[in-house]
Amino acid sequence: MEPTPLYRQLKARLREEIAAGVYGLDGRLPTEHELCERYGLSRTPVTRALAELAEEGVIVRHRRRGTFVNPAFEQARPTLRVLGADETWAAVMREAAGDSLSLEVVRPSLGELHEVFLSSIAAGEGPDLVVLDSVWVAEFAGFLWPLNELDPDWVSHEHDADFLPSFAKAHRFGDAVMAVQAPSDVAGLWYRRDRVPVPPRTWEELHELGKRLAFDRPPGRHVLVMPGGLRAAETTTYALAAFLASNGATVMSQDSVVLDSPAAVGTMRFLRTLLDDGVILPEVTGFGSDRAVELLARGEADLCVGASDLAGWAGEPIDHIGEEFGFAPMPRGPHGRAAVLCGGMAYAIPRQARHPHLAMRMLQAVLAPDQLVRHCLETGQLPPRLSALRRIAEVSPFHAETGERLEHSVLRPPSPVYALVSARLQAMCEDVLSRRRLPEEAVTRAADMISAITSLPLP
């Protein structure tokens, strides 16, 4: 049997790549010169392969513009299955996709997202692209496609060079980059400027300010709100972790659980003091994930511990937010310093993806600097790329101020069993703010349970 001619081999290879969505979104193929270099071929077989694909209607060739996948070629328009919880990123993806592909978007609530993704993987029906909480990446890493296998050049020249180092490091496992950070936010202290002209810098100042505001508080008004229990799920962990960080407390090190410390106990005692003095009301333990920021935005609270993406709840353009609200780091405790906690969602491509290369192109499109700037100006979030941060800071004072804190922020404790660790922290917060347990007891109990969950020893 004679060997298959080189042009036919290349033609078959290009057809497979087109069907798999490798040339996704804009559909541009490499130039003839690039194809020659990539496959070690002379120009003759490359030219013939492209000519036959054009004759068959698979590609179209435009003088000076290049070679593109023919939009009318049905195989070149696969459906990309996407899973995530927020409509804002779904809209961004639809904009990036345009007419070049169709999207099948599944949007469970944030509270259901973990279970829906886990179930889809267990059933062998994982999506092509998932937007998951960044702290879940460690848990699902074994089921995700290393992005540097799909596009090593993009990972090397854009991800490693332009994304904030803390994010890039958090999603790297050995040499493999398993996810890329999506637009993010930082957790700190929001305040209404009409009630709080100058934000507190220390816990002592926060306590005194809170007592003063509580003294003349009208019925139904809150002083300080925060998600405070299991019902608010991860938003409780987010707020609590910011409080812990401001007093120098952490949950885990690489080799042990270090939550049961004087700094952590001191944090929970401070929260109990705010509760006892009426600065925080017991009902925060029953808040849903958005209730605290909603109260602040509606003028029913003076201070709020929460994430920096207030724009949606305030119902105002981001450039107006700073006129009514201020945002500051968490005031420093006796064992720490002023702190912000950074987090958000991340983009990842499951191993079960039917169109991994197309998903990679989509990921790159929604994380392009211009796209990130447009998205973050609408939502109040912060772009995870240094170049986009510089651009947005030039046009948005709010982003300029909050963006400065990204490089010095702390992250939530990464763990393959993060969801269980987070639930224990939520329960600890609820125990203290509901007066169910003393701060010392609540911290010790949470540390013991986290040690059992993670198999990490206590110091």
C-alpha positions as CSV (number, residue, x, y, z in Angstrom):
1,M,0.0,0.0,0.0
2,E,1.3,3.4,-1.0
3,P,1.7,6.0,1.8
4,T,-0.9,8.7,2.1
5,P,0.2,11.8,0.3
6,L,1.3,14.6,2.6
7,Y,-1.3,17.1,1.3
8,R,-4.0,14.5,2.2
9,Q,-2.6,14.0,5.7
10,L,-2.6,17.7,6.2
11,K,-6.1,18.1,4.8
12,A,-7.4,15.5,7.1
13,R,-5.6,17.1,10.1
14,L,-7.1,20.5,9.3
15,R,-10.6,19.1,8.9
16,E,-10.3,17.4,12.4
17,E,-9.1,20.6,13.9
18,I,-11.9,22.6,12.3
19,A,-14.5,20.2,13.5
20,A,-13.0,20.3,17.1
21,G,-13.2,24.1,17.1
22,V,-9.5,24.7,17.2
23,Y,-9.9,27.8,15.1
24,G,-13.0,28.8,17.1
25,L,-14.4,32.4,17.4
26,D,-12.8,34.3,14.5
27,G,-12.1,31.1,12.5
28,R,-8.8,32.2,11.2
29,L,-6.4,29.5,10.1
30,P,-2.6,29.8,10.2
31,T,-0.9,31.2,7.1
32,E,0.7,28.9,4.5
33,H,4.1,29.8,5.9
34,E,3.0,29.0,9.4
35,L,1.6,25.7,8.4
36,C,4.8,24.8,6.6
37,E,6.8,25.5,9.8
38,R,4.3,23.8,12.1
39,Y,4.2,20.5,10.2
40,G,7.7,20.6,8.5
41,L,6.2,20.6,5.0
42,S,7.2,22.4,1.8
43,R,4.7,24.9,0.4
44,T,3.4,22.6,-2.4
45,P,1.4,20.1,-0.2
46,V,0.2,22.9,2.0
47,T,-1.1,25.0,-0.9
48,R,-2.9,21.9,-2.4
49,A,-4.5,21.0,0.9
50,L,-5.9,24.5,1.4
51,A,-7.0,24.7,-2.2
52,E,-9.1,21.4,-1.9
53,L,-10.6,22.5,1.4
54,A,-11.7,25.7,-0.3
55,E,-13.2,23.9,-3.2
56,E,-15.2,21.7,-0.8
57,G,-16.5,24.7,1.0
58,V,-14.8,24.0,4.3
59,I,-12.7,27.2,4.2
60,V,-12.8,30.5,2.4
61,R,-9.7,32.4,1.3
62,H,-9.6,36.2,1.2
63,R,-6.8,38.0,-0.5
64,R,-4.7,40.0,2.0
65,R,-7.0,39.0,4.9
66,G,-6.2,35.3,5.2
67,T,-7.9,31.9,5.4
68,F,-11.0,31.4,7.5
69,V,-13.3,28.5,8.4
70,N,-16.5,28.8,6.2
71,P,-19.4,29.8,8.6
72,A,-21.6,27.8,6.3
73,F,-19.6,24.6,7.0
74,E,-21.8,23.0,9.7
75,Q,-19.1,21.0,11.3
76,A,-17.3,24.2,12.1
77,R,-20.1,25.5,14.3
78,P,-20.3,23.0,17.2
79,T,-22.3,23.8,20.3
80,L,-20.2,24.8,23.3
81,R,-21.6,23.6,26.6
82,V,-20.9,26.1,29.4
83,L,-21.7,25.8,33.1
84,G,-21.6,28.6,35.6
85,A,-23.8,30.6,38.0
86,D,-23.8,34.2,36.9
87,E,-25.6,35.9,34.0
88,T,-22.9,38.6,33.6
89,W,-20.2,36.2,32.4
90,A,-22.8,34.3,30.2
91,A,-23.6,37.6,28.4
92,V,-19.8,38.2,27.9
93,M,-19.5,34.7,26.4
94,R,-22.4,35.3,24.1
95,E,-20.9,38.5,22.9
96,A,-17.5,36.9,22.3
97,A,-19.1,33.9,20.4
98,G,-21.1,36.1,18.0
99,D,-22.3,34.1,15.1
100,S,-19.4,31.8,14.9
101,L,-20.8,29.2,17.3
102,S,-23.8,28.4,19.5
103,L,-23.7,28.2,23.2
104,E,-25.6,25.8,25.5
105,V,-25.5,27.6,28.9
106,V,-26.5,26.1,32.2
107,R,-26.8,28.5,35.1
108,P,-27.6,26.9,38.5
109,S,-27.5,29.1,41.5
110,L,-24.1,29.7,43.1
111,G,-25.2,27.5,46.0
112,E,-26.0,24.6,43.6
113,L,-23.0,25.1,41.2
114,H,-20.6,22.8,43.0
115,E,-23.1,19.9,43.1
116,V,-24.2,20.4,39.5
117,F,-20.6,20.3,38.3
118,L,-19.7,17.3,40.4
119,S,-22.8,15.4,39.2
120,S,-22.0,16.2,35.5
121,I,-18.4,14.9,35.9
122,A,-19.7,11.7,37.7
123,A,-22.1,11.1,34.9
124,G,-19.4,11.5,32.3
125,E,-21.2,14.6,30.9
126,G,-18.8,17.4,31.9
127,P,-19.3,20.7,30.1
128,D,-16.8,22.2,27.6
129,L,-16.1,25.2,29.8
130,V,-16.9,25.8,33.5
131,V,-16.9,28.9,35.6
132,L,-16.3,27.7,39.1
133,D,-15.3,29.2,42.4
134,S,-11.6,29.6,42.3
135,V,-11.1,27.7,45.6
136,W,-12.7,24.6,44.0
137,V,-9.9,24.2,41.5
138,A,-7.8,22.1,43.9
139,E,-10.7,19.8,44.4
140,F,-11.4,19.3,40.7
141,A,-7.8,19.5,39.4
142,G,-7.8,15.8,38.5
143,F,-10.8,16.3,36.2
144,L,-9.5,19.4,34.4
145,W,-7.5,19.8,31.3
146,P,-4.0,21.5,31.8
147,L,-4.3,24.7,29.8
148,N,-0.7,24.6,28.8
149,E,-1.4,21.4,26.9
150,L,-4.1,23.1,24.9
151,D,-2.2,26.3,24.1
152,P,1.3,26.5,25.6
153,D,2.1,29.8,23.8
154,W,-0.8,31.6,25.4
155,V,-0.1,30.3,28.8
156,S,3.6,31.3,28.5
157,H,3.3,34.7,26.8
158,E,0.0,36.0,28.3
159,H,-1.1,34.1,31.4
160,D,2.3,33.8,33.1
161,A,3.4,37.2,32.0
162,D,0.3,39.3,32.6
163,F,-1.9,37.7,35.2
164,L,-1.5,38.6,38.8
165,P,1.1,36.3,40.4
166,S,-1.0,35.3,43.3
167,F,-3.8,34.1,41.0
168,A,-1.4,32.4,38.5
169,K,0.3,30.5,41.4
170,A,-3.0,29.5,43.0
171,H,-4.1,27.7,39.9
172,R,-0.8,26.0,39.0
173,F,-0.2,22.4,40.1
174,G,3.4,21.5,39.4
175,D,3.9,22.6,35.8
176,A,0.2,22.4,34.9
177,V,-2.1,25.5,34.8
178,M,-5.5,24.0,35.6
179,A,-7.6,27.2,35.5
180,V,-7.5,31.0,34.9
181,Q,-8.9,33.6,37.2
182,A,-12.0,35.4,36.1
183,P,-12.8,39.0,37.1
184,S,-12.5,39.2,40.8
185,D,-13.3,41.3,43.9
186,V,-11.8,42.1,47.2
187,A,-13.5,41.8,50.5
188,G,-13.2,44.8,52.8
189,L,-15.4,47.4,54.6
190,W,-18.0,49.3,52.7
191,Y,-19.4,52.5,54.4
192,R,-22.0,55.2,53.5
193,R,-20.3,58.5,53.2
194,D,-23.2,60.4,54.7
195,R,-22.9,58.4,57.9
196,V,-19.2,57.6,58.0
197,P,-17.1,60.6,56.7
198,V,-13.8,58.8,57.6
199,P,-13.5,55.0,57.6
200,P,-12.1,53.3,60.8
201,R,-8.5,52.2,60.6
202,T,-8.4,49.9,63.7
203,W,-10.8,47.6,65.5
204,E,-10.9,50.1,68.3
205,E,-12.0,52.8,66.0
206,L,-14.6,50.5,64.4
207,H,-16.0,49.6,67.8
208,E,-16.3,53.2,68.9
209,L,-17.8,54.2,65.6
210,G,-20.3,51.3,65.8
211,K,-21.4,52.2,69.3
212,R,-21.9,55.8,68.4
213,L,-24.0,54.9,65.3
214,A,-26.0,52.3,67.3
215,F,-26.8,54.9,70.0
216,D,-29.1,57.0,67.7
217,R,-30.0,54.2,65.3
218,P,-33.7,54.5,64.1
219,P,-35.8,51.3,64.3
220,G,-35.1,48.8,61.6
221,R,-31.7,50.2,60.7
222,H,-28.5,48.3,61.0
223,V,-25.1,49.6,61.8
224,L,-22.7,46.9,60.6
225,V,-24.0,44.0,58.4
226,M,-22.2,41.0,57.2
227,P,-23.3,37.5,56.1
228,G,-23.1,35.6,59.3
229,G,-24.1,32.0,59.0
230,L,-24.6,28.8,57.0
231,R,-27.4,30.2,55.0
232,A,-25.2,32.7,53.2
233,A,-22.7,29.9,52.4
234,E,-19.5,31.1,50.8
235,T,-20.2,34.8,51.3
236,T,-20.0,34.1,55.1
237,T,-16.6,32.5,54.7
238,Y,-15.5,35.4,52.5
239,A,-16.4,38.1,55.1
240,L,-15.1,36.0,58.0
241,A,-11.8,35.3,56.3
242,A,-11.3,39.1,55.8
243,F,-11.9,39.7,59.5
244,L,-9.5,36.9,60.4
245,A,-6.8,38.2,58.0
246,S,-7.1,41.7,59.6
247,N,-6.0,40.2,62.9
248,G,-3.2,38.0,61.4
249,A,-5.2,34.8,61.7
250,T,-5.2,32.0,59.2
251,V,-6.9,28.7,58.8
252,M,-4.3,26.3,57.5
253,S,-0.6,26.1,56.6
254,Q,0.8,23.6,54.1
255,D,1.2,21.0,56.8
256,S,-1.2,21.7,59.7
257,V,-4.5,23.4,60.8
258,V,-3.6,26.6,62.6
259,L,-7.0,28.1,63.2
260,D,-7.0,27.6,66.9
261,S,-4.8,30.5,67.7
262,P,-4.9,33.6,69.9
263,A,-5.5,35.7,66.8
264,A,-8.5,33.7,65.6
265,V,-10.0,33.5,69.1
266,G,-9.4,37.3,69.4
267,T,-11.3,37.8,66.1
268,M,-14.3,35.9,67.3
269,R,-14.3,37.6,70.6
270,F,-14.3,41.0,68.8
271,L,-17.3,39.9,66.7
272,R,-19.1,38.8,69.9
273,T,-18.3,42.3,71.4
274,L,-19.8,44.0,68.4
275,L,-22.9,41.8,68.8
276,D,-23.2,42.5,72.6
277,D,-23.0,46.3,72.0
278,G,-25.6,46.3,69.3
279,V,-23.2,47.1,66.4
280,I,-24.1,43.8,64.8
281,L,-27.6,42.3,65.2
282,P,-28.2,38.6,65.7
283,E,-30.3,38.3,62.6
284,V,-27.2,38.4,60.4
285,T,-26.9,34.6,61.1
286,G,-30.0,34.1,58.9
287,F,-28.9,36.4,56.0
288,G,-28.8,35.0,52.5
289,S,-25.7,35.6,50.4
290,D,-26.8,39.0,49.1
291,R,-28.8,40.4,52.1
292,A,-26.0,42.4,53.7
293,V,-24.9,44.3,50.6
294,E,-28.6,44.8,49.7
295,L,-29.2,46.5,53.0
296,L,-26.2,48.8,52.5
297,A,-27.3,49.7,49.0
298,R,-30.8,50.5,50.1
299,G,-29.6,52.8,52.9
300,E,-30.7,50.5,55.7
301,A,-27.2,49.9,57.0
302,D,-24.2,52.1,57.6
303,L,-21.3,49.6,57.3
304,C,-21.0,46.3,55.5
305,V,-18.3,43.7,55.4
306,G,-18.4,42.3,51.9
307,A,-17.0,42.1,48.4
308,S,-16.1,45.1,46.2
309,D,-18.7,44.4,43.5
310,L,-21.5,46.6,44.9
311,A,-22.6,48.1,41.5
312,G,-25.3,45.6,40.8
313,W,-27.1,46.1,44.1
314,A,-26.6,49.9,44.3
315,G,-28.3,50.2,40.9
316,E,-25.9,53.0,39.9
317,P,-23.1,53.3,37.3
318,I,-19.7,52.4,38.8
319,D,-18.5,56.0,38.5
320,H,-21.3,57.1,40.8
321,I,-20.7,54.5,43.5
322,G,-17.8,56.4,45.0
323,E,-20.0,59.5,45.5
324,E,-22.3,57.6,47.9
325,F,-20.2,54.8,49.2
326,G,-16.6,54.3,50.4
327,F,-14.6,51.1,50.4
328,A,-11.7,50.5,52.7
329,P,-9.5,47.6,53.9
330,M,-10.7,45.7,57.0
331,P,-9.5,47.8,60.0
332,R,-6.4,46.2,61.7
333,G,-6.8,44.1,64.8
334,P,-4.2,43.9,67.7
335,H,-2.4,41.0,66.0
336,G,-2.5,42.1,62.4
337,R,-2.8,44.9,59.9
338,A,-5.4,46.3,57.6
339,A,-6.3,43.6,55.1
340,V,-8.4,42.7,52.1
341,L,-9.3,39.2,50.9
342,C,-9.3,38.5,47.2
343,G,-11.4,35.9,45.4
344,G,-13.9,35.2,42.7
345,M,-14.5,32.7,40.0
346,A,-12.1,30.9,37.6
347,Y,-12.4,29.5,34.1
348,A,-11.5,25.8,33.6
349,I,-11.9,23.2,30.8
350,P,-12.9,19.7,32.0
351,R,-11.2,16.6,30.6
352,Q,-14.6,15.5,29.4
353,A,-15.0,18.5,27.2
354,R,-16.1,17.6,23.7
355,H,-14.5,20.7,22.2
356,P,-11.5,21.6,24.4
357,H,-9.7,23.7,21.8
358,L,-12.8,25.7,21.1
359,A,-13.3,26.2,24.9
360,M,-9.7,27.4,25.1
361,R,-10.4,30.0,22.4
362,M,-13.5,31.2,24.2
363,L,-11.5,31.4,27.5
364,Q,-8.9,33.6,25.7
365,A,-11.6,35.8,24.1
366,V,-13.4,36.6,27.4
367,L,-10.1,37.2,29.1
368,A,-8.7,39.6,26.5
369,P,-7.7,42.9,28.2
370,D,-10.3,45.1,26.3
371,Q,-13.1,42.6,27.1
372,L,-12.1,42.5,30.8
373,V,-12.1,46.3,31.0
374,R,-15.6,46.5,29.6
375,H,-16.9,43.8,31.8
376,C,-15.4,45.2,35.0
377,L,-16.6,48.7,34.3
378,E,-20.2,47.3,34.4
379,T,-19.9,45.1,37.4
380,G,-17.4,46.8,39.7
381,Q,-15.1,43.7,39.6
382,L,-11.4,43.8,39.1
383,P,-9.6,42.4,36.1
384,P,-7.0,39.7,37.0
385,R,-4.6,40.9,34.3
386,L,-2.0,43.6,35.1
387,S,-2.5,45.2,31.6
388,A,-6.2,45.5,32.1
389,L,-5.8,46.8,35.6
390,R,-3.6,49.6,34.3
391,R,-6.2,50.5,31.6
392,I,-9.2,50.5,33.9
393,A,-7.4,52.6,36.5
394,E,-7.0,55.4,33.9
395,V,-10.8,55.7,33.5
396,S,-12.3,54.6,36.9
397,P,-11.1,56.1,40.2
398,F,-13.0,53.3,42.0
399,H,-11.0,50.6,40.2
400,A,-7.8,52.6,40.7
401,E,-8.3,52.6,44.4
402,T,-9.4,49.0,44.9
403,G,-7.0,47.6,42.3
404,E,-4.1,48.8,44.3
405,R,-5.0,46.4,47.0
406,L,-5.1,43.3,44.8
407,E,-1.3,42.6,44.9
408,H,-1.3,42.7,48.7
409,S,-4.5,40.8,49.3
410,V,-4.8,37.4,51.0
411,L,-6.6,34.4,49.5
412,R,-9.0,31.9,51.0
413,P,-7.3,28.7,52.2
414,P,-6.9,26.3,49.2
415,S,-7.8,22.7,49.8
416,P,-9.1,19.7,47.8
417,V,-11.9,19.6,50.4
418,Y,-12.4,23.3,50.5
419,A,-16.2,23.1,50.5
420,L,-16.2,21.2,53.7
421,V,-13.6,23.5,55.3
422,S,-15.7,26.5,54.3
423,A,-18.8,25.0,55.9
424,R,-17.0,24.6,59.2
425,L,-15.9,28.3,59.1
426,Q,-19.5,29.3,58.4
427,A,-20.7,27.2,61.3
428,M,-18.1,28.8,63.6
429,C,-19.3,32.3,62.7
430,E,-22.9,31.3,63.2
431,D,-22.1,29.7,66.6
432,V,-20.5,32.9,67.9
433,L,-23.1,35.4,66.5
434,S,-26.0,33.3,67.6
435,R,-24.4,33.0,71.1
436,R,-24.7,29.3,70.8
437,R,-21.0,28.8,71.7
438,L,-18.3,31.0,73.4
439,P,-15.7,32.2,70.9
440,E,-12.9,30.0,72.4
441,E,-15.2,26.9,72.2
442,A,-16.3,27.7,68.6
443,V,-12.8,28.2,67.3
444,T,-11.5,25.0,69.0
445,R,-14.4,23.0,67.6
446,A,-13.9,24.3,64.1
447,A,-10.2,23.6,64.2
448,D,-10.8,20.0,65.3
449,M,-13.3,19.4,62.6
450,I,-11.2,20.9,59.9
451,S,-8.3,18.7,61.0
452,A,-10.5,15.7,60.7
453,I,-11.7,16.7,57.3
454,T,-8.3,17.5,55.8
455,S,-6.2,14.9,57.7
456,L,-3.9,17.7,58.6
457,P,-2.7,17.7,62.2
458,L,-3.2,20.5,64.8
459,P,0.1,22.2,65.9
